[in-house]
Amino acid sequence: MLILRDVRRAFGSLQAVDGVSLKVDRAEVVGLLGPNGAGKSTTVAMATGLLKPDSGEVEVVGFGNPMRASVRRQIGLAPQELALYEGLTGFETLVFFSRLYGASIHRDAIQCGLDEVGLASRAHDRVGHYSGGMKRRLNLAVALIHKPSLLVLDEPTAGVDPQSRAHVREIIRRHAAAGCAVLVTTHDMEEAEKICDRIAVMDQGVIRAHGTLAQLVAAHGTAEGTHARSLEEVLLNLTGRSLRE
């Protein structure tokens, strides 16, 4: 559904992404993991048409290059930085964003979208009165309201409580099972282990390894005397244990 072919992007002398190739199929959740500054956000921006690669190709299969507005309408994006207007109600928020996507959404569909993320009872409260977890769930509802073919989630459970985190994970898996292609970035290793079919580990602008959790553990389980028993250990073995700025 989503294909990145040898994409590169630099900012001045900084090569943020250096030849990344990645594929996300329908009904699949692919995790993009790595330390801060690895190039994940730049990769996501290119995958969603918010940033043009210096070279390489990005394709939403069956639709084309996401730099085109018509193709971006096939993508649901939930950015890490919440893109919400606190003066709107939850209901008004979904109406507003559905119109931006060019979708004609019935009132009942808006209510169902809020119900899916557990906000039906707060539909007419202003977003400014929502808790952080409620805003994060509304952010996901915005990404889903137009029934996208591709869902891109940047740290979808950052700063939420365990109940919201579990609920968001269930929603992601449910939409993948229904045929949506999902690309998710996260620093939550447990989350990646639970929801991702495949995982790509990124550092310094390149993909260091990718595969299923079992494949990553088998291939990268030992380094400098360590033995990986979890995805977190695999990540540290691939990207190092030094602190990052």
N, C-alpha and C positions, 0 to 999 in steps of 0.2 A: 504493500500500500504506500509506504514511504521509502524512498531510496535516496541515499546520499552517496555520490560517487566522487571520491578523491577531492573533497571540498577543502578549500583553504581560505583563511581570512587573517589579515594582519592589521594592526593598528600602529602605524608608524613602524618602529623597529621591532615591535612585539608581534611575534607570530602566534596568534591566539589559537588558531586551528590549522593543523599542518597535515593535510592529506587524509581526512577522515572519510571512511566508507562505512555505511551502516544501512541495514534494511529492517523494516518493521512490517510484518505481514498482517493481514486481516485476522481478527480473533486472537491476537498475540499481544502480550505486554512485554516490552523491552525496557530494561532499566539502564540508565546512563549514570554511572557512578564515578566519583573521583574527588580529590581534595579541592579546596577553594583555588581558583585560578587555573584549573585544569583545562578549561575551554568549553565546559558543558553549556553555559548560558549562551555563548556565541554560537555553538552548534544548534541549540534550540531556536535561536533567532533566525538562523539561516533555514532551518527545517520548516519554519512557519511563515517564511516570506517577509520577515521584519528586517532582515539584513541580507544584502546581496553578497554571495561569495566572490572572492577575488578570482578564483578559478574553481573548476569542478562543476558538478550538476546536482540539482535537487529536484526530485520529481514526486508528486503525489500521483500514483499510478492510476491511469484512467482519466485524469484531469489535467495534469501538466505541472508547470512551474509555479510554486506558491507565491512568486513575486506578482502574479496576476491576481487581481481582486476576486475574480470569479472562482479561482482555485482556493484562495484563503477562506472562502465561505464553506468549504468542505472540512475545515480544520476547527477544532475546538481547543482553545488555549486557556489554561489557567496559570497565569504567571505567579512567580513567588511573591512579587510585590503586588499586593491586592489592588485590583483595578475596579474600585467600587466608588459610588457617590453616596456619601453618608446622609445627604438630605433626601434621598429617595427611599421609599419602602422596599422591602424585598420583592413584592409583586411588581412594583414599578421598575425595579432594576431589571427583571427578566423581560418585561415588555420592551424596555429601552434597548437592551442588547439584542433581542431577537430582531428588532427593526434594523439595527446596524448590520446584522448578518443578512438582511434582506429576506427574512423568513416571515411568513404569515402564521402567527401562533395564536391559536384559540385560547380563550380565557381558561378553559378546563386544562389545557396543556400546561399553562403557566402554573396553575395550582398543583398539577401532578409533579412538575419540576421541583417545586418547593417541598412537596411531600417527600419526594425521593431523598432529599438531603436533610429531612427532619425539621423543616422550617414552616410547614403549613400553618401552624398555630400563630406564627409571628409574621405572616405574610404582609400585614398592613402596619407593622412597626417600622420606624425609620432605621436604616442600616447603621446610623450613628449610635443607636442604642443596642446593637448586637454585641455579643462577646467576640473575642478573637476567634474562637472555634466556629461560631456561627458565621462570621464573615468568611472564613476559609471554606466552609461548606457552601455558602452562597456563591463564592468564586467558582467552585466546581459546577454548580447549577448553571451559571452563565456559560461555561464552556460546553455544556451539554444541551442547552435549550433548543438549538437548531438541528439536533440529531446528526452530529458530524460523522464523517467516515473515518477521520483521523483525530485522535485526542492526544494533546501534548500537555503534560502536567509538570510544572517546575516546582519541586518541593511541595506537593499537595497537602501534606499533613504537618507542615512546619508550625510549631507552637500550639498544637491542639491537644486536648486531653485524650486519654486512652479510649474513651467511648466514641468520640468523634473520629479518631484515627481508625478504629475498627470499622466504623460505618463507611468512611471514605474508601477503605480498602475493598469492602464488599461491593460498593458501587462500581469501582474500577473493574473488578473481576466480572461483574454482571454485564457490563457493556462490552468487554472483550469477548465474553461468551456469546454475545449477540452479534458479533462480527466486526466490532470496531477495532481498529489498530490503535495501540496505545504506546506512546513513548513517555517515560517518566524519569525525571531526575530526582535523586533523593540522597540524603546523608544518613538515612535510617536503614541500617543493615537488615534489621528484622523485617522491615517493610519490603525491601527488595527480595528477601528470601521467600516471603509469603505470597507476593503478587506477581513476580516477574517470571516469564517463561524463559527468557534469555537475559543476560547481563553483559554490558560492555563497560570495561574499566578504562577510564580516560585520565591521562596526565600529560602536562606540558604540550597540550594541543594534539596528541595522538591517542589512538586506541591501543592500549597495552595488551589487552586480551578480551575475548568475548566468548560466550557460550552459556550453557546451562550452569546452574550452581554446582552440580556434580562434576561437570567438565572442568570448571575453574579450579575447584578444590583438587581434582586429580592432577591437573597440569601445573598448578602454581601453589601447591600445598607446602613446599619447603623452600626456604631461602635463608641463607646465613644462619643455619642451625635452628630455624623456627619450623613449626609444623602447624599448618592451618587446620583448624577444626570448625571454622566458621567463615562466612563471607568477609567479615571484618579483618580476619587474619590474612585472607587472600588479598584484600585491598592493600593492606599494609605491606605485604610482601612485594606487591607489584609497584607501589608508588613510594615506598620508603616510610620510615618512622620519624623523620625529622619534622619539627613543627613548621607550619607554613604561616606566612604573614597574611 
